Amino acid sequence: SASGWRKVFAAPDSPGAEPSPRAPWAQGPSPAEGPDEDSLSPRVSSADLFLAGAMAATWYDYLAKKSGKADPAILLGIDSRPTGPALADAMIRVLLGLGAKPRYLFIVPAPEIMAYARRATALPPGHEERAEGFLYISASHNPPGHNGVKFGTGGGVLGGAPARELIEAFRAKTADPDFAKRLRYVQEDLAPRDIALVYSGVSAWKRRSVSAYTLFARQIVTGREEPAVQEAFFDELAAGAAQAGGVGIVAEINGSARSLTIDEDFLEGFGVKTRRLNSGPRDFRHRIVPEGDSLSDCSRALEAARAEDPSFVAGYVPDCDGDRGNLVIWDEAQSRARVLGAQEVFALACVAESAQLLREGRGGKAAIAVNDATSLRIEALGRSLGVEVRRAETGEANVVGLAEGLRAEGFRVRILGEGSNGGNITEPAEVRDPLATICALLKLLLLRGRPGQPGQKRDLADMGLFELWLERTGRAGTYRPDFGLQDILASLPVHTTTNAFEPEAMLKIQTLDHAALKARYSRLFLDAWTRDAPEFARRLGVVSWEARASQGQGERLVGEDFASSGKGGLRILFKDAEGRARAFVWMRGSGTEPVFRVMADVEGSRVEDEAWLLGWHRGLVLAADRLGA
């Protein structure tokens, strides 16, 4: 899909060979034959090396045609999965053989290589750092035996029509029985020196990448390009940290690509103390997806840090390519670390970035672009902050494309993202970044404004971000200068939402035609709604519904024609007597994993209501699947 191309690349063990190491959380023995998604083996089969070469050749053809250059420069990086180096080596050889100039960064997080690509692709032709695009080897949050690729010609992943063009070209190449011979032929005249030069240049290209990422991260956090304005902004953050008696952040890296980037230096640059653990590349200690139990190590580390130094307030855990990160905070009321859900994290970031725009007098015509599975709490906070919310189909490229379209309409889109998947994208970035997420939290905590006189009306420019949020939600009188993170969280709109990575959110279904599945679901839904409408009214206070399909960069009403959503997302909103959405259910087949995802979102804190609605929805999906068997 546009989000990436993925499969299990770790090669199965040969008969009689020593078994390959497996992820420490793997359950049961390794499969006797076939792929093992929990394998930590660096070995890749010859067939998969061919696929890697075919992907590189497909990307070369695209960039050569687009740029008109026979020797396009291509940034190449990997996340920290064991199979990354073998796949990169195959791609380097093919790219060199075709005449490209691969610039290898080795292990690098996705936000860093994309920040560098944003800069390098904007340089004039002939500049020594000019590049035509990037090729990033990663399977994001999938298990460690998986791997894959992401492509881009700037600071984000290629989406829409170009992504479909690449997919079709790749399929055509791999269906051609003579293509393997051509791949081998282009490599026959490669000199060992040419390959050695690519590897010897890694440290130089990595230094440039780190520099570009550092400068870009400053622009993301401040929202400004002027160095003097940026400096003043970070001075204010540093003053807030000093006023609070210090602030500390725990970074539980889990062996990800963020083990080799700027986080520690960047945060300490404005007075934030840091502690890192599991910070060596491939030091995987738990599942790669930063959800649920994967945040336990960070919780324990935060509690240990807090016992020694009460200034430590939060921690974060990235996924393997380091483009998302979920948070753990210190909950003063419960005197323990608390794991935040992905939807809470996104809501916090949206409050921070939207409030910052208002504080600086740059709110205007503002919007937030989200995926179809983002909680309704975003609409609630958007109403309070004067920000419109628009939805796209799940997939980062879709949300980025929606944001670009909104900007073309004159909207200011400071923040966007997939609330269901964690993390956020803050302009001008086109990819999620946990550094932006943790800095959004720090801005809410540290930007406290200037003190005012009792009874004096305060301008927005004089307020801190949390104070401004309370003023906009009619709770200005509840503000106190010694607030903490738990106060910020308690002020958010309350919704109970299915975690996208909990077992109940992922179904294994037999139906391959998702449009047909949704057609059957529609019939079952209409019967169930007629039967259960009184229970919906009693539990949720809703009396009507409407269905919306999300495909690509938009969402539309579909009435009872659920099948028209095809392989896209289907969201059914449940409304009260005033026509306000109070809950929804959602479904969509994953584009990068063999699962069919479902979720429910309910206004309020009653977990039993979300569990009931999700169970009701799951039952209908599974029944629709059985009808197609």
Secondary structure, 3 states (H helix, E strand, C coil): CCCCEEEECECCCCCCCCCCCECCCCCCCCCCCCCCCCECCCCECHHHHHHHHHHHHHHHHHHHHHHCCCCCEEEEEECCCCCHHHHHHHHHHHHHHHCCEEEEEEECCHHHHHHHHHHHCCCCCCCCCCCCEEEEECCCCCCCCEEEEEEECCCCCCCHHHHHHHHHHHHHHHHCCCHHHHHHHHHCCCCHHHHHHHHHCHHHHHHHHHHHHHHHHHHHHHCCCCHHHHHHHHHHHHHHHHHCCCEEEEEECCCCHHHHCCHHHHHHCCCEEEEEECCCCCCCCCCCCCCHHHHHHHHHHHHHHHHHCCCEEEEEEECCCCCCEEEEEEECCCCEEEECCHHHHHHHHHHHHHHHHHHCCCCCCEEEEEECCCCCHHHHHHHHHCEEEEEECCCHHHHHHHHHHHHHCCCEEEEEECCCCCCCEECCCCCCCHHHHHHHHHHHHHCCECCCCCCCCCCHHHECHHHHHHHHCCCHHHCCCCCCHHHHHHCCCCEEECCCCCHHHEECCCCCCHHHHHHHHHHHHHHHHHHHHHHHHHHHCCCEEEEEEEECCEEEECCCCHHHHCCCEEEEEEECCCCCEEEEEEEEECCCCCCEEEEEEEECCCHHHHHHHHHHHHHHHHHHHHHCC
